[in-house]
């Protein structure tokens, strides 16, 4: 297990927060979520061309984004220093009294979609599933957040 992950679990035990890993396609049970949590969005696990915010529970993520003091999107080949710095900073937010820390691990092709989606959520946007999805030139689906289309990459 990489040291930054081990250190996060040790900090969780010492500082009384949970570590939650969100995977693509999963729905988050709001009733079962810990009040204090380190949320890891694992968007670097899907195979093929799948990825980006649209394959995650955007309603749950919107709650996390609005609660977290800052967000970390990592979209690089595994470089322990970058991952360790993001995890350490997120843990520091929890140690400082914040209830949610959020780290998104993705691939470079989806980094911009994540940044735009998270930014819209931070600014009060809420995912809208009533509008038909946007088809981009690559055939990927887009989402609407407060009426603004958010392409998935």
C-alpha positions in Angstrom: 0.0 0.0 0.0 1.5 3.4 -0.9 2.5 5.5 2.1 0.1 8.4 1.4 -2.8 6.0 1.5 -1.6 4.3 4.7 -1.1 7.8 6.3 -4.6 8.8 5.3 -6.1 5.7 7.1 -4.0 6.3 10.1 -5.1 10.0 10.2 -8.7 8.9 9.9 -8.4 6.7 13.0 -6.6 9.4 15.0 -8.8 12.3 13.9 -12.2 10.5 13.6 -13.1 10.7 10.0 -14.0 8.0 7.5 -12.4 7.3 4.1 -15.0 6.9 1.3 -14.1 5.7 -2.1 -16.6 6.5 -4.9 -16.4 4.3 -8.0 -18.0 4.8 -11.4 -21.6 3.7 -11.7 -22.2 3.6 -7.9 -24.9 5.4 -6.1 -24.1 6.9 -2.7 -26.5 6.2 0.2 -26.9 9.6 1.9 -28.1 8.0 5.1 -25.0 5.9 5.5 -22.4 8.6 4.9 -20.1 9.6 7.7 -20.5 13.2 8.9 -16.7 13.7 8.6 -15.1 12.1 5.5 -12.2 12.0 3.1 -13.8 11.3 -0.3 -11.7 9.7 -3.0 -13.3 9.7 -6.4 -11.7 6.9 -8.3 -12.1 7.9 -11.9 -8.8 6.3 -13.0 -10.1 2.7 -12.6 -12.6 2.5 -15.5 -11.3 0.7 -18.6 -11.4 1.9 -22.2 -12.8 5.3 -22.9 -15.1 5.4 -19.9 -14.5 8.1 -17.4 -15.4 11.6 -16.3 -18.0 13.0 -13.9 -21.1 11.7 -15.7 -20.5 8.2 -14.6 -20.5 9.2 -10.9 -23.3 10.1 -8.4 -23.3 13.8 -9.1 -25.9 14.6 -6.5 -23.7 13.2 -3.7 -20.6 14.8 -5.2 -22.4 18.2 -5.3 -22.9 17.9 -1.5 -19.3 17.1 -1.0 -18.0 19.9 -3.3 -20.0 22.5 -1.5 -18.8 21.3 1.9 -15.1 20.8 1.1 -12.9 23.9 1.6 -10.9 23.0 -1.5 -10.8 20.3 -4.1 -8.0 18.2 -5.6 -8.0 16.8 -9.1 -5.1 14.6 -10.0 -4.7 13.6 -13.6 -1.2 12.4 -14.1 0.7 9.2 -14.3 1.3 7.8 -10.8 3.8 10.1 -9.2 3.9 9.5 -5.5 4.9 13.1 -4.6 1.8 14.6 -6.3 -0.6 12.1 -4.8 1.0 12.4 -1.4 0.8 16.2 -1.4 -2.9 16.2 -2.4 -3.8 13.5 0.2 -1.8 15.3 2.9 -3.5 18.6 2.2 -7.0 17.0 2.2 -6.2 15.4 5.5 -5.0 18.7 6.9 -8.4 20.2 6.0 -10.1 17.5 8.1 -7.7 18.0 11.0 -8.5 21.8 10.8 -12.1 21.1 11.5 -13.7 20.8 8.0 -16.2 18.0 7.6 -15.3 16.9 4.0 -12.1 16.6 1.9 -12.4 15.6 -1.7 -9.7 14.2 -4.0 -10.5 13.1 -7.6 -8.1 10.8 -9.3 -8.7 10.7 -13.0 -7.0 10.5 -16.4 -5.7 13.5 -18.4 -8.6 13.1 -20.9 -11.2 13.8 -18.2 -9.3 16.5 -16.1 -11.0 19.5 -17.7 -14.4 18.0 -17.4 -13.8 17.3 -13.7 -12.5 20.8 -13.2 -15.5 22.5 -15.0 -18.1 20.3 -13.3 -16.6 20.8 -9.8 -16.3 24.5 -10.4 -20.0 24.7 -11.4 -21.0 22.8 -8.3 -18.9 25.1 -6.1 -20.7 28.0 -7.6 -24.1 26.6 -6.5 -24.8 24.5 -9.6 -26.8 21.4 -9.1 -26.8 18.4 -11.5 -29.9 18.4 -13.7 -31.1 15.1 -15.1 -34.3 16.5 -16.6 -32.6 17.9 -19.7 -31.6 15.6 -22.5 -27.9 14.9 -22.5 -25.6 16.7 -24.9 -23.8 14.6 -27.5 -20.3 15.8 -28.2 -18.4 15.2 -31.4 -16.8 12.1 -29.9 -20.1 10.6 -28.9 -19.6 11.2 -25.2 -22.5 12.5 -23.2 -22.6 15.8 -21.4 -24.6 17.0 -18.4 -26.4 20.1 -17.6 -25.7 22.0 -14.4 -28.0 24.9 -13.7 -28.8 25.1 -17.4 -25.1 25.2 -18.5 -23.9 22.3 -20.6 -20.9 20.5 -19.2 -19.2 18.2 -21.7 -17.6 15.1 -20.4 -14.5 15.1 -22.6 
